[in-house]
Amino acid sequence: MDEPMTETVQTAPFAPFEWMLSSRYLRARRKEGFISVIAGFSFLGIMLGVATLIIVMAVMNGFRKELLDKILGLNGHILVQPLESPLTDWKDVADRLSQVQGIRLAAPVVDGQALASSPWNASGVLVRGIRSDDLNNLTSIAKNIKQGSLEGFDDGQGVAIGRRLADQLSLHAGDSITLVAPKGAVTPMGTTPRIKPYKIVAVFEIGMSEYDLGFVFMPLAEAQAYFNRSNDVTSIEVFTTNPDRILQFRQAVTEAAGRPVFLVDWRQRNSTFFNALQVERNVMFLILTMIVLVAALNIVSGLIMLVKDKGSDIAILRTMGASQGSIMRIFLITGASIGVVGTLVGFLVGLVICLNIESIRQFLSWLTSTEIFSPELYFLSKLPAEIDVGETSAVVIMALTLSFLATLYPSWRAARLDPVEALRYE
């Protein structure tokens, strides 16, 4: 007589029936509506969390990049200042620095404080004396001339001012601006302020309100005479081809100067500002990660309630031959589906908003009749967004990992359910 068959058929992991049951549990019936609501809120939480994280990190990156470009586009990467004696040999020093490999510009400058005034208004400014060739090599200025031109800048006694300063003083290219310096001619009665009108030959707009409002460029020779310089300069602004390698350039600049100098690089000049940006960026990331974490906890609670509600179904599946692994995978797919779909939708939403963030800002400003992202407060004239592939990938991977981890305990609990206990009172 033949022996009874004892071989059991094992289904492959993630078999079609597991996916079918998982999708069925995601489409809750009317009596299971509360569980469906929890799943919906979990989906929305993960979607909003991922989208918000991507948008905020992109805006912070764009803000830092734009500020860095504006600051380094106008100020040198290394500031060379004289030690022991005035910088009267600035021509020779600038020529030697220009020959250093990796140095694209060494611009001697004369800096001084002044009051810029017109018949309608007045404002404090930083007057910078600079050679015409050097000013034309500053692309942030030369490529952003809105009125007038820089042709023949060294030949006359004209000045270039920022767009916001021109608007504040109600002036245009061709008009006259009066500069008042506190230290002028020395008389028997003391030092008198120097007051001199200058023609505006050009109006520039960098896009950073602090510079567009506070800078006035003047021919170097005229600035030396205006600020009583004895054929010397305040400093030499050195621009490099790669600001991130500034430590390597410092040693080369010190050796090429050929005289005692004091160097200040862009990181030292703006350390407080950029450190504050980095801290703010890290804190925002941690805070917004909590949104994703809360949504993941919603997945946990929703799955636990689903397991309790489907206890009899689980017991019947077990008696029909479903393994513990199959039961665990069913609920694993159910919970992970919420996290995966929420993450992908959040990624797409964040990407679309980042690519159109300036248009959205303008629309919201028009809708609310208020100025969102004021240039006076944030320095920039438009809202920037720079998507970093590494950071965005990290956000997506983090959300997927949290979503997966959130499903482990409820799935394990469903797999450990005793069929006898589940069907005892049915």
Residue pairs with C-beta under 8 A, 6 or more apart in sequence:
8 321
9 321
10 323
11 17
11 323
11 326
13 325
13 329
14 329
14 333
15 326
18 326
18 329
18 330
18 333
19 333
21 330
22 330
22 331
22 333
22 334
22 337
23 337
25 306
25 310
25 330
25 331
25 334
26 39
26 334
26 337
26 338
27 36
28 35
28 36
28 39
32 306
32 309
34 305
35 302
35 305
35 306
35 309
38 298
38 301
38 302
38 305
39 299
39 302
39 338
41 295
41 298
42 295
42 296
42 298
42 299
42 302
42 338
42 339
42 342
43 295
43 338
43 341
43 342
43 345
44 295
44 342
45 291
45 292
45 294
45 295
45 298
45 342
46 292
46 295
46 296
46 338
46 339
46 342
46 343
46 346
46 399
46 403
47 342
47 343
47 345
47 346
47 349
48 291
48 295
48 346
49 288
49 289
49 291
49 292
49 294
49 295
49 346
49 399
50 292
50 342
50 343
50 346
50 347
50 350
50 395
50 396
50 399
51 346
51 347
51 349
51 350
51 353
52 288
52 291
52 350
53 285
53 288
53 289
53 291
53 292
53 350
53 395
54 346
54 347
54 350
54 351
54 354
54 387
54 392
54 395
55 350
55 353
55 354
55 357
55 385
56 284
56 285
56 288
57 281
57 284
57 285
57 388
57 391
57 392
57 395
58 350
58 354
58 357
58 385
58 386
58 387
58 388
58 392
59 354
59 357
59 383
59 384
59 385
60 277
60 280
60 281
60 284
61 281
61 385
61 386
61 387
61 388
61 391
62 383
62 384
62 385
62 386
63 277
63 378
63 380
63 384
64 274
64 277
64 281
65 384
65 386
66 207
66 380
66 384
67 208
67 273
67 277
67 379
67 380
68 243
68 274
69 140
70 140
70 206
70 207
70 208
70 211
70 379
70 380
71 208
71 266
71 270
72 239
72 243
72 266
73 138
73 139
73 140
73 206
74 138
74 140
74 141
74 206
74 211
74 215
75 237
75 266
75 269
76 105
76 107
76 236
76 237
76 238
76 239
76 266
77 238
77 239
77 240
77 243
77 246
77 249
77 265
77 266
78 237
78 238
78 240
78 246
78 249
78 250
78 253
78 263
78 264
78 265
78 266
79 235
79 236
79 237
79 238
79 263
79 264
79 265
79 269
80 93
80 97
80 106
80 235
80 236
80 237
80 238
80 253
80 257
80 261
80 262
80 263
81 87
81 234
81 235
81 261
81 262
81 263
81 264
82 232
82 235
82 259
82 260
82 261
82 262
83 260
83 261
83 262
84 260
85 259
85 260
86 230
86 232
87 93
87 108
87 232
87 233
87 234
87 235
87 236
88 230
88 231
88 232
89 259
90 108
90 232
90 233
90 236
91 108
92 258
93 106
93 236
93 257
93 258
93 259
93 261
94 106
94 107
94 108
94 236
95 106
96 256
96 257
96 258
97 103
97 106
97 236
97 238
97 253
97 256
97 257
98 105
98 106
99 256
100 249
100 252
100 253
100 256
101 252
102 240
102 241
102 242
102 245
102 248
102 249
102 252
103 238
103 239
103 240
103 241
103 249
103 252
103 253
104 137
104 239
104 240
104 241
105 134
105 137
105 138
105 237
105 238
105 239
106 236
106 237
106 238
106 239
107 130
107 131
107 134
107 137
107 138
107 236
107 237
107 238
107 239
108 130
108 131
108 134
108 220
108 233
108 235
108 236
109 128
109 129
109 130
109 220
109 233
109 234
109 235
109 236
109 237
110 128
110 129
110 130
110 220
110 223
110 224
110 227
110 229
110 233
110 234
111 126
111 127
111 128
111 129
111 234
111 235
112 126
112 127
112 129
112 181
112 223
112 226
112 227
112 234
113 124
113 125
113 126
113 127
113 181
113 182
114 124
114 125
114 126
114 127
114 179
114 180
114 181
114 216
115 122
115 123
115 124
115 125
115 179
115 180
116 122
116 123
116 124
116 125
116 161
116 165
116 169
116 177
116 178
116 179
116 180
116 216
117 123
117 169
117 177
117 178
117 179
117 180
118 169
118 170
118 171
118 175
118 177
118 178
120 169
120 170
121 168
121 169
121 170
122 169
123 165
123 168
123 169
123 213
123 214
124 214
125 161
125 165
125 179
125 214
125 215
125 216
126 214
126 215
126 216
127 159
127 179
127 181
127 216
127 217
127 218
127 223
127 226
127 227
128 215
128 216
128 217
128 218
128 223
129 217
129 218
129 219
129 220
129 221
129 222
129 223
129 224
129 226
129 227
129 233
130 217
130 218
130 219
130 220
130 223
131 154
131 219
131 220
132 150
132 152
132 153
132 154
132 219
135 141
135 142
135 150
135 153
135 160
135 217
136 142
136 150
136 153
140 206
141 150
141 160
141 204
141 206
141 217
142 150
144 204
144 205
144 206
144 207
145 160
145 202
145 203
145 204
146 163
146 203
146 204
146 205
147 166
147 172
147 173
147 202
147 203
148 160
148 173
148 174
148 200
148 201
148 202
148 203
149 201
149 202
150 160
150 201
150 202
153 160
153 201
153 202
153 219
154 219
154 220
154 221
156 199
156 201
156 219
157 198
157 199
157 219
157 222
158 198
158 199
158 200
158 201
158 202
158 219
159 177
159 179
159 198
159 199
159 200
159 201
159 216
159 217
159 218
160 200
160 201
160 202
160 203
160 204
160 216
160 217
161 171
161 177
161 200
161 202
161 203
161 204
161 215
161 216
161 217
162 203
162 204
162 205
162 206
162 211
162 212
162 213
162 214
162 215
162 216
163 203
163 204
163 205
163 212
164 205
164 209
164 212
164 213
165 212
165 213
165 214
165 215
165 216
166 172
166 200
166 203
168 213
169 177
171 177
171 200
172 200
172 203
173 200
173 201
173 202
173 203
174 199
174 200
175 199
175 200
176 197
176 198
176 199
176 200
177 197
177 198
177 199
177 200
177 216
178 195
178 196
178 197
178 198
179 195
179 196
179 197
179 198
179 216
179 226
180 193
180 194
180 195
181 193
181 194
181 226
181 227
182 193
183 191
183 193
183 194
183 227
183 228
184 191
184 192
184 193
184 194
184 195
184 228
185 191
185 192
185 194
194 226
196 226
198 218
204 212
205 212
206 212
207 380
207 381
207 382
208 379
208 380
208 381
209 375
209 376
209 379
209 380
209 381
210 379
218 226
220 233
223 229
224 231
224 232
224 233
238 249
238 253
240 246
240 249
243 266
246 265
246 266
246 267
247 265
250 263
250 265
253 261
253 263
254 261
254 263
267 274
289 398
292 398
292 399
292 402
293 402
295 342
296 339
296 402
296 403
296 405
296 406
297 406
299 335
299 338
299 339
299 403
299 406
299 407
300 406
300 407
300 409
300 410
302 335
302 338
303 331
303 334
303 335
303 406
303 407
303 410
303 411
304 410
304 413
306 331
306 334
306 410
307 314
307 331
307 410
307 413
307 414
307 417
310 414
311 417
311 422
312 422
312 423
312 426
314 327
314 414
314 417
314 419
314 422
315 417
315 418
315 419
315 420
315 422
315 423
316 419
316 423
317 326
317 327
318 324
318 327
318 417
318 419
319 419
324 415
324 416
325 415
327 411
327 414
327 415
327 417
328 411
328 412
328 414
328 415
329 411
330 411
330 414
331 407
331 410
331 411
331 414
332 407
332 408
332 411
334 407
335 403
335 406
335 407
335 410
335 411
336 403
336 404
336 407
338 403
339 399
339 400
339 402
339 403
339 404
339 406
339 407
340 400
340 403
342 399
342 403
343 396
343 399
343 400
343 403
346 399
347 392
347 396
350 392
351 387
353 360
354 385
354 387
355 385
357 383
357 385
358 382
358 383
358 385
361 372
361 373
361 382
361 383
364 372
365 371
365 372
372 383
373 380
373 382
373 383
375 381
